[in-house]
Amino acid sequence: MIAFSTAARQVRFVVNFDPVTHKRFQLDGRGSTRTAAQRRDHWEQHRRQRMRAMLLVIKAKFESVESGVETFEQAFLANVVTSSGATVYERIAEDLAVEYQTGAVRPLMLGAPQ
């Protein structure tokens, strides 16, 4: 997890890692069983890759805000922490999924006034 406060907002990013016992770490590319040390090394590589990806995402968001492509709120809204302790994404994800599943979302009108 990476969390910070800025622009009068609390922001939280959480990245989940597969456990070292996950089947993806058990076998190598040839189908041979990895040793415990090999599984741990492969898991560490997986963890570092995910953390690098998260760092790139956050840097890109700050660059987007800095260059004026979008506001801080637009870039980070999904990760802003609400008064309940949940992020905005966590609060709306289920309802939004239902809207799309039921067809309640209006069709995208390109060029329509905003």
N, C-alpha and C positions, 0 to 999 in steps of 0.2 A: 504494500500500500504506500502511496505517496499522497500526502495531504499538505495543504498550505492555505494561508489566508492572504487575500489581496483584493483590492478594489471593493472593500467592505463585504467580501464574500468568503465563505469557507469552501474549499474545493477538495474533492477526494477521488483519487484513481485507485482502483483495486485490480490487481492482476492475479488470477488464479493459476496455480501450477498443478499439473498432474502429479500425483504422489509417485515416489520412486518405485513403488510396487506396481504401478500401472503397466499393462501388457506392452506398451510401446517401448519400454525400457528393458524388457526381458530378453528380446532376441536381437541379434545384430542383422545386418543386411543380407547375410547368407543363411539366416534361419538358425544359427547356432545360439545356444543359451549363453548369455553374458554372466560373468562372475559378479559378485556383489560390488566389488570395486568398479567394474566396468559400468554396471547399472548406475552407480552413484555418479560416475564421471559423465555419463550420458545425460542424467537428470540435471547435473550442474550446468551442462551446456544448454539444455532446454531452458533452464531458469535464466541464464545470462541472456539468451536470445530474446526471451519475452521482456526482460527488463530493458534491453536496448530498444526494442520496438516501442515500449511505453515512453521512454525518454524521447524518441524521435517524434512521437505523436504530440507530446506536451510542447516540445520545442517548436513544432510546426504551428501549433495553436498560438503560441506567443508571437511567432513571426507574423502570422496572419493578422493578429490584433495590432501589432506594431506597425505593419504596413498599411493598415486601414481597410483591409479586405473585409473584415468583420469586427464587431465590437467584442469586448471581453465576454459579455453575456451570451452572445451568439456562439462564440467559440467554445465556451466552457459550460454552457447551461446544463447539459446532461449530468455533469459532475458536481454541480453546486449542491452543497449540503443544506437541506431544509430544516425547519425547526424540530421535526420529528427524528432527525438523525439520518434519515434516508436521503439519497441523492434524488434530484429531479427525475432522472431516468427511472430509478427504482419505484418512484411514486406513480409514474404514468405508463410504464412499459406494458403492463397487463391490459389496461383500458385501451391503449392504442392498438395493441394486437387484436383485441376483440373488434374494434372499429374496422380494421382492415379485413378481418375474417368475415364480418357480417355485411361488408360492402357499404358501411355507413360513411366512408370517406368519399368526398366528392371527387370526380375526375379532375386531373391536373389540366388547367387551362393555360397553355403557354401564351404569354403576352397579355394576359388579363391584368387589369389594374389591381394594385395591392392596397 
